[in-house]
Amino acid sequence: MGRDVNILEVGVCNDFTPYICGFIQNLNHFNLMHRGSDMIASPNDYQRLVHSMHFYPFVTVIEKAAVPVDKFFADKRGTLWQPFL
């Protein structure tokens, strides 16, 4: 099963870099919900569709997810937790 991959060649003098910076902000956005001690985040439209991004000199690769992401889930495991300061 293959994935869709977009390869974008970037020149030095264009508006692509600010566009990608905005794209990254959308990928890093989160809507955090708690279920007991577990943390769950609902993905936004960008996170649902993007599997990964890779940056190289003059090239940015955006790899689409094979299946849209439904949720991000971080379950708590273990019995002893150090509190965040």
N, C-alpha and C positions, 0 to 999 in steps of 0.2 A: 504494500500500500504506500504510494508516494504522497508527498506533501507538495503544496504549491509554494514555490519560492520566488520572490521578487528580488532581482538584483538591480540596484539603482546606482548608476555611476554618477559621482559627484564632482563637479568642477569647483574651483576655489572661489570664484566670484559669482555666486548666485544665492537665491533665497532658500535653498534646500536645507542647509544646516539649521536655521531657526525653525523650519517646518518640522524637522525630525526632533528637535528639542521639545516642541509642543506635543508631538506624538508620544515621546517618552513620558512627559508629564501625565498624559492620559493612561499610559500603561502602569504608572506608579500610584495612581489614585486608588483608594480603597474605601469601601463601605463596610465597616467592621460590625459584626453582630456576635453576640456571645450565646452559646447554648451550654449552660452549666459552666464547666471550666474550660470547654473547648472554644476556639475562635473560628468563626466562619466569615468569609468575605464574599459578597456577591460581585461577580465580574461586571465591568462596564462593557460596552460594545467592542472596544478595542481589545480588551483582555480576553473576551470570548473567542476572538478570531485569530489572535497572534500567538504562535508557539514560541518564537524566539526572534531576537534581532542580533545581528553581528555587524561590527564596525571595523573597517579596514581603511587604509589610506585611499581616499577617493572613491570608496565603494561602501554602500550600506546594503545589507541583506536582511529582508523581512520574510520570515518563514511563517506561513499560515498554519494554524492548527488543523490536524486531520479531522477532528471532531470538535465542535464548539464546547468551550469550558462552561460547566454548569455552576460550580462554586469552588472557592479555595477553602481548604479545610486544614486546620492545625490543631490536632488533638493533643491534650496534655497527657504525658505518660510519666510514670514514676510516682514516688511518694514524698520525696523531699525536694522542695523548691526554694531557691534563694530569692527573696523579694527584690524587685527592682528598686534602685535608690533614686 
